[in-house]
Amino acid sequence: MGAYLLRRILTLIPVLLGISLVLFTILAMAPGDPFGELATNPNVPPEVRMNLRKQFGIDDPIAVRYGKWFTSMVKGNFGFSFVSRVDVDVLIRQRLPTTLFVLGSAQVLALLIALPVGILSARRPYSIFDQVATTLALVGFSLPSFFTGLLFILFFSLYLDWLPFIYRADIQASGFHWLWENLKQGVMPITVLGLLQGAQLTRFVRAAVLDVVQLDYIRTARSKGLAERITLMKHGVRNALIPVVTLLAIQVPQIFTGAVVTEQIFRVPGIGSLLISSILSNDTPVIMGVTFVYAALVLVFGLIADILYGWLDPRISFR
């Protein structure tokens, strides 16, 4: 296991290197100038503008700029934000915990919905429960997150006035009151993302369990008189979860994309909203840092999925 993890981590290094090179090249060749505002600002002398461009290497060749950026990134320095006037790694550290909290909670909610509903639907296929669950899953899968988010805001915030529709990072409270306010403001963005992912996973769990329960070893367990619940839960569901884990790993980029949209709707101060604001202000160092962090997180979740395969299926060996 340890040797396998070491090999996988070593293979991630060239992948991250290639991703960083492609991202940096695309952003460097994109139109726009990070110091465009300075060029039109009469209060900034021309020599100051030239010194700033020289200091940040704006006019250097792309290969030179990438080498400097990659060297600094390895040391933990993602560059300097031209808009916020702070280091990029400071901005990411401030925003990343909020994003991980919302995404992690949404994924837990999705699993809490998808696993029991999908398993019960597969246990009683074409029943009323199965038809209702399948229909609701189709509706939830079809609705985009921005539409569901607006519906939640209209109903729970404006009509019922139960939940705040703006996520605040500066809550002036402590103790239980601080926890309660954070839970209240996190309910809607977490639920919007969780319902979308749960709808997709429910259909997939149902199909995976239906495929497994028709295999020979399940029939053998039933013929030996084993209870249906034990047969399904102990022998069927565990093997059915292997393709579900694969889907979870594939869905990670989609989850982050949905988080970007959801953070904009509810004004969540995460790295998704930071990415959007940086794109609008042409803050290239922040865009590069956030997209690289996104890519690294996707690779890490893929590695976690590979480890879970071995736990779910003992036939898989890590060599």
N, C-alpha and C positions, 0 to 999 in steps of 0.2 A: 504493500500500500504506500509506504513512504517513498519507495523508488518510483512508483507510478506518478505520485503527486509531483515529485521533483522533475520528472520528464515533462509532465504537462505544463508546469510552470515555466520550464525552459523553452518550450515551444511557444508559449504566449509572448515571450520577449520579441522574437522577430515579427510576430503578428502585430503587436503594438507599435513596433518600429515602422512597419509598412503603413499602418493606419495613420500614424502621426505625420509621415512624409506626404501621404496623399492629402490629408486635411490641410497641412501647412501650405502645400503647393496651390491647392484650390483657393484658399483664402488669400494667398499672396497675389494670385492672378486675377482675383475678383475686382470689379470696378469700385472706385471710391478711395478716398484718402483719409486715414485716421486724423490727420492734421488739417483737414479741409477748412474747419472753422477758423483756424489761426490765419489761413491765407486771406480770409475776407475780414479779419478783425483789424481795424486801423490802429488799435491801441497796442498791438504786438509788433515790435520792430522786426524788419526782415532778418537781421542777424540773429535774433532770438529764435525765430522760426528755423533758420538753418542749423543753429546749434542743437535744437531739439531733435530735428530729423537726423542729424549726425549721431546724437547720443543714443537714440533708439534704433539706429541702423535702418531707417525707412528706405533709403536709396541704395542700400547694399544689394548685391545679387541674391537671388532666392536661396542658393545653396549655402552662402555664408550666413544668411539670416537663420536658416533652418539649423545649421550647425550650432550657432550661438543659443538658439531657443532650446534645442534638444539637450545641450550640455547643462543649461540652467534648470531644465525640467527634471533631469535626473537628480539634481541636487535639491529638488523640492521647490524651485522658483519658477512659476508659470508665466512670469512677466509682470508688467505694470499696466493697470487700467488707465487709459487716456481720459476716460469720462469720470470715473469715481475717484481717481487720484490715489488709489491704494493698490497693493499687490493683488494679483489675481487669485493666488492661493488663499489669501485672507477672505476674499469674497466667496470663494467656493466653500471654505470651512464654515462660514457663517450660514450659507444657504443649504448645504448638502444634508444636514441632519433633518431639516423640515421635509425635504423631498423624500428621504428614506423612510421617515415616519409615515407619511401619507401613502407612499407606494407599498410599504410593508404591511400596513394595516389594511389597505385595499386588497392586497393579495390574500391575506388571511381571511378576510370577509368572503372573497370569491371562493376559496376552498371550502369554507364552512357552508356555503350555499351549494356548490357544485357536487361535492362528494355525497352527502346524504340524498339530495334530490336525484342525481344521476343514478345512484345505486338502487333507490326505490323504483325509479322509472324502469330500469332494466329488470328488476325482480318481478314487476307486474307490467310487462309490455302491452301497449294498446289499451290499458285500462283508462278510466277517467282521469286518475291522477297523472298518468303518463302523458295523456293528450294535453291536459292543462299545463303541465310543466314544460312540455316541448313547445307549446304555443308561446308561453311567457318567455322561454329562452330565446325563441326566434325573434320576438318583439324586442327583447333587451339587446340582442346581438345587432339588430337592424338600426336601433337608434344611436346616433353619434353622441359622444360624451358632451359636446357643447350644447346640444339640444336638451339632453336630460338635465344638465346643470342649470340651464335657464328655467326649466320647469320647476326644479327644486327651489330655486331662488324665488320664483313667483309665488309658489304655494307655501313653503315653509318660512320664508323670510318676510315677504310683502303681505301675503294674505293672512297667515296665522301668526306671524311675528314670533315664532318660536326660536329660530336659529339665526345667528349673524351670517350675512352673505359675504363679508370681507374678513379674510384671515389676517389677524394682527399678530405681529411678533413682539410687540411692546406692551403686553398686558401688565397693568399696574396692580398686581395682586400677589399673594403668596399662599403657600399651603394648599388646603383643599379647594379654596376659591380659585386659585390659579389653575389647578388641575381641571376643575369643572369648566372653566372658561375655555381652556384648550380643547377639551373633549367636545364642547358645544360647537366651536368654530371648525373642528375637524370632521364633524359628522357628514356634512354634505359632500365635500370633495372626496372623502374616503368612500362614501356610499356610491357616488357616481362612478368612480373607477371600479369599485368592487362589483357592482351590478353588471357592468359591461364585461369584465373578465369572467365573472361567474356564469353569465349566460353562455359564453363560448365554451367554458370548461364543462358545463352541465351536459351539453349535447355530446361532447367528446367522451366524457365519463360513461354516459349511457351506452354509446356505441361500443366502447372498449369492453365494458362488462358484458354486454350481449354477445360479443365475439368469444369471450373467455368461457362463459357458461355453456357453450355448445361444444367445448372440447372434450376429448375422451376421458381425461382424468377427472373431470367434474362428473361425468356420467358414472364413472367407477365409484366415486365417493358417495353418490346418491344410491347406487345399487347396494352398497354395503350398509345402508341404513343410517348414514350420517345425517343429522338434522340439516334442513335447508339453510337455515341461518348460518350455521357453522361452515357448511360447504361453501356458501357464497362469500362470507366475510374472511374466513381463514385461508381458503384455497383459491378463490376467484378474484377477489378485489385486489389482493397484493400483486398478482400478475397483471391485472388490468391497469394498474397504476403506472406501469413502465412507459407506455405511450403517452400517458398524461404528463409524466415528468418531462418527456421530450417536448410536448406542446408548451409546457411552462417555460422551458429554456428558449424555445423559438419565440414565445410571446414577449420576452423581456424588452426587445426594441420597441414593440408596439405599446407596451406599458409605459415606457419612458415618453413616447410620442404623445400618448393620451394624457400623461402628466403635464406636459408642456401646455396643452390646451386647457386642461382643468385648472392649472395654476393661474392662467390668465383670467379665467372666468371668475374664480373666487379670490383673486388677488393673493394667492399663497406665496409667501416670500421664499420660494425654492429656487433651485438652479434652472428650472424650466423658464420661469419668468425672467430670471437673470439673462438667459440666452436670448429671449425675444427682445428685451430692452437693449442688449448689446448689439444685436443685429440692426435694430432701428437706428442706433447711434454710431454704427460702424466701428465699434470697439473691438478690433481684431484680436488682441491678446486674450480678452475674456471669452470670445467666441471659440477660439482655439482651445483654451483650457477647459471649458465646459464640455465641448464635443469630445475631447480626449477622455475626460472623466466618464462620460456616457459610454464610450467604447470600452473602456477598461471594466466598467461595471457589467456590461453585457458579457464579456469574456469570463469574468469571475462567476457569474450565474451559470454560464455554460459548464464551467468546471464543477460547480456544485451539483449540477444535474448528472454529470458523469459519475460522480461519487455515489449519488443516490441509486443509480442503476445497480451497483454491486450490493447495496443493502436490500433492495427489493427482489433481486434475482440472484440467488447464490451460484447459479451457473456461470455468472460473469466473474472472471478473475482479473485482477489487476496485476499485470506482468510488466 
